[in-house]
């Protein structure tokens, strides 16, 4: 025999001994314990919904992301480590949740639809770093659900995480209040938000002064954070397809900006009242203030002292000018 054909055996192994049988493969998990595939495709999601007799509800913004590249982009943009505790609003079929749990230290995921909350239990229940919450993320438009905040805090502490992030395919109807309420709360700092939102909302978040999309939301978010659009996303990337484009946005709260604003809640209330009358010029809007009318001569004097033309509308002012108005009129 050619020496090159003689197998090399570990030292001490008898070449005449019968082979040791291979260990049997591990038994598969029962259906109730199987974890979700992190690569849920359109066919997978369609089959999952059909098997459970579920139809996505448009009014709840149930448009599930099926483009795996976009899903990966959302997760990559969050730059997750085991130090991160993630809040996800809109669990859906658990597609994004499973991917987040693979990288983050903890994921607190919120689902308002009982059917979908039940659907994901056998899929996500085996993950020690995931808590699924049934309920609304909001207590009301201007307040986050305190049970969500306390539940997220408990999971964050249990998993020893030191940073908090929002990463979500946000239902369109709650995108603005979820983002703004997380930004104004002061109980804990948010390190980053990476969210799929309606394209129009994405444009408002990053709009520049004087443009048609510039609004109270633009001023509030840019007043305390840095905003960028990561990617525009077409309806074809979702099931079912929405009627509008979406955007992946990344919002990084900026401590220096927040310190300059001071009382962020007060600033939001001021912007809300000011933009209620946004079609009026500043002089008329501030004199006809929603909280009570003011003397026009006094308004003119204060605006002159600030160096702001009372004939301008609010959307013509930059963030610093809004802050100056808030300090004097807020």
C-alpha positions as CSV (number, residue, x, y, z in Angstrom):
1,X,0.0,0.0,0.0
2,X,1.2,3.5,-0.8
3,X,2.2,5.1,2.6
4,X,0.2,8.2,1.6
5,X,-3.0,6.1,1.7
6,X,-2.5,4.9,5.3
7,X,-4.8,6.9,7.6
8,X,-3.1,8.6,10.5
9,X,-4.9,7.6,13.7
10,X,-4.7,9.3,17.1
11,X,-2.1,7.9,19.4
12,X,-3.3,4.8,21.3
13,X,-6.1,3.9,18.9
14,X,-6.3,0.3,17.9
15,X,-6.9,0.1,14.1
16,X,-8.4,-3.3,14.4
17,X,-11.1,-2.2,16.9
18,X,-14.7,-1.9,15.6
19,X,-15.8,1.7,14.9
20,X,-17.6,3.6,17.6
21,X,-21.1,4.4,16.5
22,X,-21.9,8.1,16.1
23,X,-24.0,9.9,18.7
24,X,-27.6,10.2,17.8
25,X,-28.8,13.7,16.7
26,X,-30.5,15.8,19.3
27,X,-34.3,15.4,19.5
28,X,-36.1,18.2,17.7
29,X,-37.9,20.7,19.9
30,X,-41.7,20.2,20.2
31,X,-43.7,22.8,18.2
32,X,-44.5,24.8,21.4
33,X,-40.7,25.3,22.0
34,X,-39.4,26.0,18.5
35,X,-37.8,29.4,18.1
36,X,-38.6,31.4,15.0
37,X,-36.5,31.4,11.9
38,X,-34.7,34.7,11.8
39,X,-35.2,34.6,8.0
40,X,-39.0,34.8,7.8
41,X,-39.8,35.2,4.1
42,X,-43.1,36.2,2.4
43,X,-44.1,32.6,1.9
44,X,-43.3,31.8,5.6
45,X,-45.4,34.8,6.8
46,X,-48.3,34.0,4.5
47,X,-48.3,30.4,5.6
48,X,-48.1,31.4,9.3
49,X,-51.0,33.8,9.0
50,X,-53.1,31.3,7.0
51,X,-52.4,28.5,9.5
52,X,-53.7,30.7,12.3
53,X,-56.6,32.2,10.3
54,X,-55.3,35.7,10.7
55,X,-55.7,38.7,8.4
56,X,-53.5,41.8,8.8
57,X,-55.4,44.8,10.1
58,X,-54.7,48.0,8.2
59,X,-56.0,50.2,11.0
60,X,-53.3,48.8,13.3
61,X,-50.6,49.3,10.7
62,X,-49.9,45.6,10.3
63,X,-47.6,45.7,7.3
64,X,-44.8,43.1,7.9
65,X,-41.3,43.6,6.5
66,X,-40.4,40.8,4.2
67,X,-37.3,42.1,2.5
68,X,-34.5,40.4,4.4
69,X,-31.9,42.9,3.3
70,X,-34.0,45.7,4.8
71,X,-34.5,43.7,7.9
72,X,-30.7,43.3,8.2
73,X,-30.2,47.0,7.6
74,X,-32.5,48.0,10.4
75,X,-30.6,45.7,12.8
76,X,-27.2,46.8,11.6
77,X,-28.1,50.5,11.9
78,X,-29.0,49.9,15.6
79,X,-25.4,48.7,16.2
80,X,-26.6,46.4,19.0
81,X,-24.4,44.7,21.6
82,X,-25.3,42.7,24.8
83,X,-25.2,46.1,26.6
84,X,-28.4,47.2,24.8
85,X,-31.9,46.8,26.0
86,X,-34.3,47.3,23.1
87,X,-37.9,48.4,23.0
88,X,-39.8,47.2,20.0
89,X,-43.3,48.5,19.3
90,X,-45.3,46.2,17.1
91,X,-44.2,42.6,17.5
92,X,-46.2,41.3,14.5
93,X,-44.9,37.8,13.5
94,X,-41.7,38.1,15.6
95,X,-39.5,38.5,12.5
96,X,-37.6,41.6,13.7
97,X,-37.9,40.5,17.4
98,X,-35.9,37.3,16.8
99,X,-33.1,39.2,15.0
100,X,-32.9,41.8,17.7
101,X,-32.7,39.1,20.4
102,X,-29.8,37.5,18.7
103,X,-27.7,40.7,19.1
104,X,-29.1,42.7,22.0
105,X,-28.9,41.9,25.7
106,X,-32.7,42.3,26.1
107,X,-35.8,42.9,24.0
108,X,-39.1,44.2,25.4
109,X,-41.6,43.9,22.6
110,X,-45.1,45.4,22.6
111,X,-48.1,44.1,20.6
112,X,-51.6,45.5,20.8
113,X,-53.3,42.7,18.9
114,X,-54.1,39.7,21.1
115,X,-54.1,37.3,18.2
116,X,-50.6,38.2,17.2
117,X,-49.4,38.3,20.8
118,X,-50.7,34.7,21.1
119,X,-49.1,33.8,17.7
120,X,-45.6,34.6,18.8
121,X,-45.6,33.0,22.2
122,X,-44.5,29.5,21.0
123,X,-42.0,31.3,18.7
124,X,-40.4,33.7,21.2
125,X,-41.2,32.2,24.5
126,X,-38.0,30.2,24.6
127,X,-35.8,33.3,24.6
128,X,-34.7,34.3,28.1
129,X,-33.9,37.8,27.0
130,X,-37.3,38.6,25.4
131,X,-40.4,39.8,27.1
132,X,-43.6,40.0,25.1
133,X,-46.1,42.6,26.3
134,X,-49.8,42.6,25.3
135,X,-51.2,46.2,25.2
136,X,-50.9,49.7,23.8
137,X,-47.5,51.4,23.9
138,X,-49.3,54.6,24.7
139,X,-51.5,55.5,27.7
140,X,-52.7,58.5,25.6
141,X,-51.3,60.5,22.8
142,X,-48.9,62.5,24.9
143,X,-47.9,59.7,27.4
144,X,-46.3,56.3,27.1
145,X,-47.9,53.4,28.8
146,X,-46.4,53.3,32.3
147,X,-46.7,49.5,32.4
148,X,-44.5,49.4,29.2
149,X,-41.9,51.6,30.8
150,X,-41.8,49.7,34.1
151,X,-41.7,46.3,32.3
152,X,-38.9,47.5,30.1
153,X,-37.0,48.8,33.1
154,X,-37.3,45.5,34.9
155,X,-36.1,43.5,32.0
156,X,-33.2,45.9,31.5
157,X,-32.1,45.5,35.1
158,X,-32.5,41.7,35.0
159,X,-30.3,41.4,31.9
160,X,-27.7,43.8,33.2
161,X,-28.0,46.2,30.2
162,X,-26.6,49.7,30.3
163,X,-28.0,51.3,27.2
164,X,-31.6,51.6,25.9
165,X,-32.6,51.8,22.2
166,X,-35.9,51.8,20.3
167,X,-35.7,49.5,17.2
168,X,-39.0,48.9,15.5
169,X,-41.1,48.7,12.4
170,X,-43.5,51.3,13.9
171,X,-47.2,51.1,13.1
172,X,-47.9,54.3,11.2
173,X,-50.5,55.6,13.6
174,X,-48.3,55.6,16.6
175,X,-44.9,56.5,15.1
176,X,-44.9,60.2,15.9
177,X,-46.2,59.9,19.5
178,X,-43.9,57.0,20.3
179,X,-40.8,58.8,19.1
180,X,-41.7,62.2,20.6
181,X,-42.8,60.7,24.0
182,X,-39.5,58.7,24.3
183,X,-37.6,61.9,23.5
184,X,-39.2,64.1,26.1
185,X,-39.2,61.6,29.0
186,X,-36.4,62.1,31.4
187,X,-36.6,58.9,33.5
188,X,-33.8,57.3,31.4
189,X,-31.7,58.3,28.4
190,X,-32.3,56.8,25.0
191,X,-29.1,56.0,23.2
192,X,-30.6,55.6,19.7
193,X,-33.8,55.1,17.8
194,X,-33.9,53.1,14.5
195,X,-37.4,52.9,13.2
196,X,-39.3,52.2,10.1
197,X,-41.8,55.0,9.6
198,X,-44.1,56.4,6.9
199,X,-42.0,58.4,4.4
200,X,-43.9,61.5,5.1
201,X,-43.0,61.3,8.8
202,X,-39.4,60.7,7.9
203,X,-39.4,63.8,5.9
204,X,-40.9,65.8,8.7
205,X,-38.3,64.5,11.2
206,X,-35.4,65.8,9.2
207,X,-37.0,68.8,7.4
208,X,-35.1,72.0,7.1
209,X,-36.5,75.4,8.0
210,X,-38.7,77.0,5.4
211,X,-39.6,73.7,3.6
212,X,-43.1,72.3,3.3
213,X,-42.4,69.5,5.7
214,X,-41.0,71.6,8.4
215,X,-43.2,71.4,11.5
216,X,-43.5,71.3,15.2
217,X,-42.2,67.7,15.1
218,X,-39.1,68.8,13.1
219,X,-38.3,71.5,15.7
220,X,-38.8,69.2,18.7
221,X,-36.8,66.3,17.4
222,X,-34.0,68.3,15.9
223,X,-34.0,70.4,19.1
224,X,-32.8,67.4,21.2
225,X,-31.4,64.9,18.6
226,X,-29.5,64.3,15.4
227,X,-31.6,62.8,12.6
228,X,-30.8,61.0,9.4
229,X,-32.7,58.9,6.8
230,X,-31.0,55.6,6.4
231,X,-33.0,54.3,3.4
232,X,-36.2,54.9,1.5
233,X,-38.3,51.7,1.4
234,X,-40.9,50.9,-1.2
235,X,-44.3,49.2,-0.5
236,X,-43.1,46.0,-2.2
237,X,-40.9,45.3,0.8
238,X,-44.0,44.6,3.0
239,X,-46.9,42.2,3.3
240,X,-49.5,43.4,2.8
241,X,-48.2,46.3,0.7
242,X,-49.0,49.8,2.2
243,X,-50.1,52.5,-0.1
244,X,-47.1,54.8,0.6
245,X,-43.3,54.6,0.8
246,X,-41.6,54.1,4.1
247,X,-38.2,55.2,5.5
248,X,-35.7,53.8,7.9
249,X,-34.7,56.7,10.2
250,X,-32.0,56.9,12.8
251,X,-32.4,59.4,15.6
252,X,-29.5,59.9,18.0
253,X,-30.5,62.0,21.1
254,X,-27.9,64.7,21.7
255,X,-27.2,65.5,25.4
256,X,-25.8,68.9,24.6
257,X,-28.9,69.9,22.6
258,X,-31.1,68.6,25.3
259,X,-29.3,70.7,27.9
260,X,-29.8,73.8,25.7
261,X,-33.6,73.1,25.5
262,X,-33.9,72.6,29.3
263,X,-37.5,71.6,30.0
264,X,-38.3,69.5,26.9
265,X,-42.0,68.8,28.0
266,X,-42.6,72.6,28.2
267,X,-40.9,73.1,24.8
268,X,-43.2,70.5,23.2
269,X,-46.3,72.1,24.7
270,X,-45.2,75.5,23.5
271,X,-44.6,74.1,19.9
272,X,-48.0,72.3,20.0
273,X,-49.8,75.6,20.8
274,X,-47.8,77.7,18.4
275,X,-48.3,75.4,15.5
276,X,-52.1,75.1,16.2
277,X,-52.1,78.6,14.6
278,X,-49.3,78.0,12.1
279,X,-51.2,79.7,9.2
280,X,-51.2,83.0,11.1
281,X,-48.1,85.1,11.4
282,X,-46.3,85.2,14.7
283,X,-47.8,88.4,15.9
284,X,-51.3,87.2,15.4
285,X,-50.6,83.6,16.7
286,X,-48.9,84.8,19.9
287,X,-51.6,87.4,20.5
288,X,-54.3,84.9,20.0
289,X,-52.5,82.2,22.1
290,X,-54.6,79.1,22.9
291,X,-54.0,79.6,26.6
292,X,-55.4,83.1,26.5
293,X,-55.1,86.2,24.5
294,X,-52.2,88.6,24.9
295,X,-51.9,92.4,24.3
296,X,-50.6,92.9,20.8
297,X,-48.4,95.8,21.8
298,X,-46.7,93.6,24.4
299,X,-46.2,90.8,21.9
300,X,-44.7,93.3,19.4
301,X,-42.3,94.6,22.0
302,X,-41.1,91.1,23.0
303,X,-40.7,90.1,19.4
304,X,-38.7,93.2,18.7
305,X,-36.4,92.5,21.7
306,X,-35.8,89.1,20.3
307,X,-35.0,90.5,16.8
308,X,-37.8,88.4,15.3
309,X,-40.1,89.8,12.6
310,X,-43.7,89.4,13.8
311,X,-44.9,89.1,10.2
312,X,-43.2,85.8,9.8
313,X,-44.8,82.4,10.3
314,X,-43.5,79.8,12.7
315,X,-42.1,77.6,10.0
316,X,-39.7,80.4,9.0
317,X,-37.9,80.2,12.3
318,X,-35.0,77.9,13.1
319,X,-34.7,75.8,16.2
320,X,-32.8,78.5,18.2
321,X,-35.4,81.1,17.4
322,X,-38.2,78.7,18.6
323,X,-36.2,78.2,21.8
324,X,-36.0,82.0,22.2
325,X,-39.7,82.3,21.7
326,X,-40.4,79.6,24.2
327,X,-38.3,81.3,26.9
328,X,-40.2,84.5,26.5
329,X,-43.8,83.3,25.6
330,X,-43.8,79.8,27.0
